[in-house]
Amino acid sequence: MRIVRSGQYFPILGHHSETHKVLVLESNVAYGLDGVGYRGLGNLRDVGLQPPADWWTRSEVWTWRRICSTYPLRRQAWLRGKKRKLVEL
Protein backbone atom coordinates (compact mmCIF):
# COMPACT_ATOMS: atom_id res chain seq x y z
CA MET A 1 0.00 0.00 0.00
CA ARG A 2 1.32 3.42 -0.97
CA ILE A 3 0.53 6.39 1.27
CA VAL A 4 -0.02 9.60 -0.63
CA ARG A 5 0.43 12.79 1.32
CA SER A 6 -0.70 16.11 0.05
CA GLY A 7 -0.02 19.53 1.38
CA GLN A 8 1.80 22.71 0.89
CA TYR A 9 5.47 23.56 0.76
CA PHE A 10 6.52 26.86 2.23
CA PRO A 11 10.07 27.70 3.20
CA ILE A 12 10.64 29.87 6.22
CA LEU A 13 13.23 32.45 5.26
CA GLY A 14 13.58 34.30 8.51
CA HIS A 15 12.86 34.12 12.22
CA HIS A 16 12.78 37.03 14.65
CA SER A 17 13.82 35.59 18.01
CA GLU A 18 12.18 38.23 20.23
CA THR A 19 8.72 38.09 18.62
CA HIS A 20 8.95 34.52 17.26
CA LYS A 21 7.58 35.83 13.93
CA VAL A 22 8.56 33.83 10.85
CA LEU A 23 9.02 35.09 7.30
CA VAL A 24 7.17 32.57 5.10
CA LEU A 25 7.59 32.36 1.33
CA GLU A 26 4.66 30.72 -0.46
CA SER A 27 1.99 30.95 -3.12
CA ASN A 28 -1.43 30.50 -1.55
CA VAL A 29 -4.62 32.30 -2.56
CA ALA A 30 -6.08 31.55 0.89
CA TYR A 31 -3.61 34.07 2.35
CA GLY A 32 -4.19 36.81 -0.20
CA LEU A 33 -1.50 35.81 -2.67
CA ASP A 34 -2.03 35.24 -6.39
CA GLY A 35 1.61 34.43 -7.02
CA VAL A 36 4.75 33.92 -5.00
CA GLY A 37 4.96 36.15 -1.96
CA TYR A 38 5.40 36.51 1.77
CA ARG A 39 2.51 35.40 3.98
CA GLY A 40 0.97 38.50 5.53
CA LEU A 41 3.06 40.92 3.47
CA GLY A 42 1.98 40.39 -0.13
CA ASN A 43 3.18 39.22 -3.53
CA LEU A 44 6.85 39.56 -4.44
CA ARG A 45 5.93 41.61 -7.50
CA ASP A 46 4.38 44.20 -5.17
CA VAL A 47 6.63 43.94 -2.10
CA GLY A 48 9.90 43.23 -3.89
CA LEU A 49 12.40 40.48 -3.26
CA GLN A 50 13.56 42.02 -0.01
CA PRO A 51 10.88 41.96 2.69
CA PRO A 52 10.18 45.19 4.59
CA ALA A 53 12.92 45.95 7.10
CA ASP A 54 10.46 45.69 10.01
CA TRP A 55 8.49 42.64 8.81
CA TRP A 56 8.36 41.11 12.32
CA THR A 57 6.38 44.09 13.65
CA ARG A 58 3.43 43.43 11.34
CA SER A 59 0.39 41.78 12.94
CA GLU A 60 -0.33 39.86 9.71
CA VAL A 61 2.98 37.98 9.94
CA TRP A 62 2.60 34.63 11.72
CA THR A 63 4.54 33.32 14.69
CA TRP A 64 6.14 29.88 14.70
CA ARG A 65 3.60 28.79 17.32
CA ARG A 66 0.74 29.75 15.00
CA ILE A 67 2.31 27.79 12.13
CA CYS A 68 2.65 24.73 14.38
CA SER A 69 -0.92 24.93 15.70
CA THR A 70 -2.40 25.48 12.22
CA TYR A 71 -0.42 22.62 10.66
CA PRO A 72 -0.16 19.97 13.42
CA LEU A 73 0.61 17.18 10.93
CA ARG A 74 3.36 19.12 9.18
CA ARG A 75 6.63 17.55 8.18
CA GLN A 76 9.76 19.62 8.55
CA ALA A 77 13.18 19.65 6.98
CA TRP A 78 15.90 21.94 8.25
CA LEU A 79 18.19 23.49 5.66
CA ARG A 80 21.25 25.38 6.69
CA GLY A 81 23.08 27.63 4.31
CA LYS A 82 25.98 30.02 4.26
CA LYS A 83 25.85 33.55 2.90
CA ARG A 84 22.06 33.56 2.81
CA LYS A 85 20.53 36.13 0.51
CA LEU A 86 17.76 36.36 -2.03
CA VAL A 87 18.96 36.16 -5.60
CA GLU A 88 17.71 38.64 -8.20
CA LEU A 89 17.21 37.27 -11.69
VENHUMO-V949289 format. One record per helix or strand of 2 or more residues. SS is the DSSP state (2 for helix, 1 for strand). FROM is the first residue (numbers start at 1). LEN is the number of residues. Records with the same first field share a line. If there is no record, write none. Layout:
SS: FROM-LEN / FROM-LEN
//
This chain:
1: 11-6 / 21-6 / 37-2 / 42-2
2: 29-3 / 44-4 / 55-3 / 64-7
//
